[in-house]
Amino acid sequence: MANKPFRLKPDEQEALREYRLRKMADRLQIPTREERLSARAKGIELVDESSDVELDLPWGYTELEKPFALQGSVVGVISDVHVPSHDKRATEAALKYMKKVGIDTLVINGDFMDMYQVSDHDKDKRRSITFGDELEEGRIILGQIRSYFGPSVQIVYQEGNHEERYQRFLPQAMASDKVRGSSVAEQLDLLKHNVTWVGGRRGIELGKLSIYHGHEMKASGYNAARTLSQRLMDNVLIGHLHRPQSVQRPRLKGDVIGSWVSGCLCDLRPFYFPLNEWQHGFNVVYVQDDGLFNVESKLISQGAVL
């Protein structure tokens, strides 16, 4: 026979509470001289708040790493490619433009992969591509990007909310023999292609500009750039929203802060959102030695850079 749960009566609960408060007050009370001498005779040293003792608390737990410090003077930024639901013409146009202007660094700013098969959204039953096929296409395209720019261009891949799907849904069984590890970086052979992975929502610092995918700060809305400028009071470039935006605001001392939202390079009419206001685009950031920068926002229409 199971024991019935034991419950204190209200007056007993109050008595217990008062007892605990008294014990707490006793512990906080500054010891008298007699109490100190008596304790010292027992090998115990009582310390009060007036004692000249150095305070050394243990370190608290820090969840986020410091932002990744990126070095580069001409930096291309692409976001929301959503392989294998990418737009071939727009993606190629962006990469060709970046090579033409001579970027030394390429930032893949999140959602390069769509991770469609491991999302929690409704699936298109007509789609036959598997999750393993998605990963294989991502590997192929990353390999082509590395070959196109060559070994001299630094490539940094920042995790987006679509890449985070992988850790949430643990899709090893779905991908069968095409699974290559427990992380997106392993799955996409980033080490093989000499691509630096930036995960954990830590962000990237490029001179005086911060680069995030955008989901980290829950960016949304038609005035996202303005909202970010007011909220962060600093320079930031994000993707995530698929709609190019920018806001620059002068400050009292004469300097200017800006917020930029990049366009996407994915299919503009997916089955789950066929009518939208997405637009193809990318950014090139020119950075000076002192950290000052200029963001060039480029739009793409019908496969041509405007």
N, C-alpha and C positions, 0 to 999 in steps of 0.2 A: 504494500500500500504506500503510495507516494505521500511524502510529507506535505502538509498544507503550507502555503507561503506565509512567512511570519511578518506581521505588520505592527509597527509601533502606534500607540494611541497618540492623538495630537499633543497631549500634555507631556508624554514621554519624548516625543520628537523635539519639543521645545526645550525640555531639560537637557537632552543630548546636545542640542545646538549651543546652549549656554555653557555647557561643560567644555565643548570644543573651543569656544571663544575664550574662555578663561585660560585654557592650556596654551592657546596661541599668545595671549597677552603675557603669560608667564615667560614664554620663550623670548618675547621681544623686550621684556623689561631689562633695564641696565642693571647688572649685578652690583650688589653692595660690596664694601671692602671686606666684610666678614665672609661673604659668599665666595669672593675671589680667593682669599687666603685658604679657606676650607677646600676649595676645588684644587688649588695649587698643591696642597698637601697630598692630594690623591693623584697628582700627575696630570691634572686638567687645567688648561689655561683658558679662562673666560675672557672674551673680547667684547667690548661695548662699542657703540657707534662713534664714540669720541676718540677711539684709539687710532693711532697713526699707522694704519695697515693698508697696504696696497691692494686695490680691488682687481681681481683677475677672474672674470666670469668665463665660462666655457663658450666657445664659438657657437652661434646659431646655425641652423641648416640653411644653406643657400641653394635654391633650386636652379637658377639660371646661371650659365657661364657668362663671362663678359663678352660683349660683341666681338665678332671677328674683325680684326684690323686689316683692311684691304689696302694694298699698295698698287697704284696705277695712275696713269696720267690721262689716258683716253680709254674710257671704260664703256663697253656696250652692255645694255641691260635688256634682257627679254623675259617675259613673264607669261604664264598661262598658255603654254603650247598644247598641253593636254594630249600628248601622244597616247593612243593612235588616232585621236580625234583632232589632229592638227590640220591646219591649212597649209598645204605644200607650197603654194605660190607665195603666201604672205611670209612664211618662215624663211624660205630661200631669199626673198627680197630683203628681209631684215639682215640676214647673215652676210649677204653680198654687199650691202651698204656699209656694214661695219668693217668688212675687210677693206673696202675701198678707202675709208677714212683712216685706216691704220690703227685699229684698237690694239692695245697691249693686254687688255683684260676683258673677259666675257663673264658677266654674271647671269646665271640662269636663276631667275628670282621666283622660284616656287611654281608648283603645279605644272612642271614640265611633263610629268606623267599624269594621266587621267585617273588611273586606278579604279576604273568604272566597275569592274566585276567584284570589287570588295567594298563598294559604297553601300550605304543603307537606303539608297533611293530605289524607286521602282525601276526594273530592268526592261529593256526592249527585248521581247522574246524572239524577235527575228534576228538578233545579232548572234552570230555563231562564233565570233572571236573569243578565245579563252583568256584567262588572266595570264597564263604563261605566254601566249602570243603577244599580249600587250607588253610584257617585260622584254621579250625578244626584239620587238620593234624599237623599244626605247634604247636597248643596247646598240642596235644597228645605227640609229640616228646619232647617238652620242659619239660613236666611233667615227661617223662621217664628219661631224662637227670638229672633232679633234684633228682629223686628217686635213680638213679644209683650212683651218687656221694654223696648223703646224705646232711644233713643240714650244715655240717662243711665246705664244699667247697663253696667259694664265686663265684657267677656267674654274669658276667657283659656282657650286650648285647649292642654293639655299632651299631648305625644305619648305613646302607649302602645305596647306590643309589637305590637299589631295594625297600627297605623299604620306601624311600622318595616318591616312586610312590603313596603310599597310600594317602598322603596329597595332592598331585597334582590332583588326579582323583576322590576323594571323592566317594568311591564305595558303600556307604550304601545301595542304592537300589539294587545293584547287589548281595549283600550277604544276603539280606532279613533277616530272623530270626536269622542268625548266626553272625550278627554284634553285637559287644559288647562295642562300644565306638567310640570316635572320633580320637583315636591315635592307633598306632601299639602296644604300651605298654598295652593299655586296651584290644585290640583285642586278644592278646596272653596271657592274664592273668598273666603278669609278677609279679604283686604284690602277687598273690596267690602262685606262685612258688619261691618267694623270689629271683627274678632276677632284678638286677639294670640296668636301661635303661640309655644309654648315647647317646643323640641325638644332633641335631643342628650343626653337623660337628665340635664339640669342641675338639675331640680327647682324648686320654688317655695318662697320664704320668706314666710310671713304672720305678722308679729309674731314670737312665740317658737315658732311651729309650722311644721314643714316638711311640704310636700305633694309626694308622689311617686306615680306610678302604681302601683309595686310591683315590676315586673319588674326594675328597676334594681338592687335588692338581693336578687333571687331569693327574694322572700317566698313562703312556701308552708306548708301544713299547717293542722291544726285549732287550733293554738295560735300562729298567726302573730303576733298582737298581742303576746303575752308574749315571743316570741322576738325580735321587733324591739325591744321595750323593753330587753331584756337586751343585745342586740347594739349598739344605737345609743346607749343612755343619753341619749336626748333625745326631744322631742315629735315625733311623726310621724303623718300621716294618709295612708293609701294606699287604692287600690281593688284591681283585678286578680284578687282571689280569689272575688268574688261572694258572700261569706259575711260578714255583719256581725260584727265582734268589737271588743272594747275592753278595755284594761288600764290602770289607773292605779296608780303606785307612789310612795309617799312616800320622800323622800331624807333623809339624816342632818340636813341643815340646815333641814328643815321644808317645803321646796317639794315639788311633785309633778310627775312626768313621766308622760306618757300616750302610748299607741299606739292608733290606731283603724283599723279596716278597714271600708270602706264596702260596702254592698250594691250590687247591679247594677240595671240597668233594661232588660235584654235578655230575650229569650224564655227561659223557664226550662227548656224541654225541647227543645233542639236534637237533631237526629238523631244527631249524633256523641257525645252524652252525655245521653241522655234521663232517666237516673235519677241525680239529684245532690242536693246539699243547698244549692243556691243560694237566695238570697232577695233580693227587691226592697228597695231602700233608697237613702238619700242622706244628706247631712250639711248642717247649717247651722252656721257658725262665727261667733261673736260676738267681736270683737276690741276691746280697750281701747287707749287711746293709748299706754300703756306696753308694749304687746306681749302682755300677758296675754290669755288667750282662754278661751272655753268652747265645746266641741264638742257640738252637739245631733245625736244619731244618730236618724234616723227610719226606720221600717220601713213597707212598703207591702204590703197583703194584699188581693187581689181588687180592685185599682185604688183602694184607699182608704188614706190615710196614717193610721197608727196613733199 
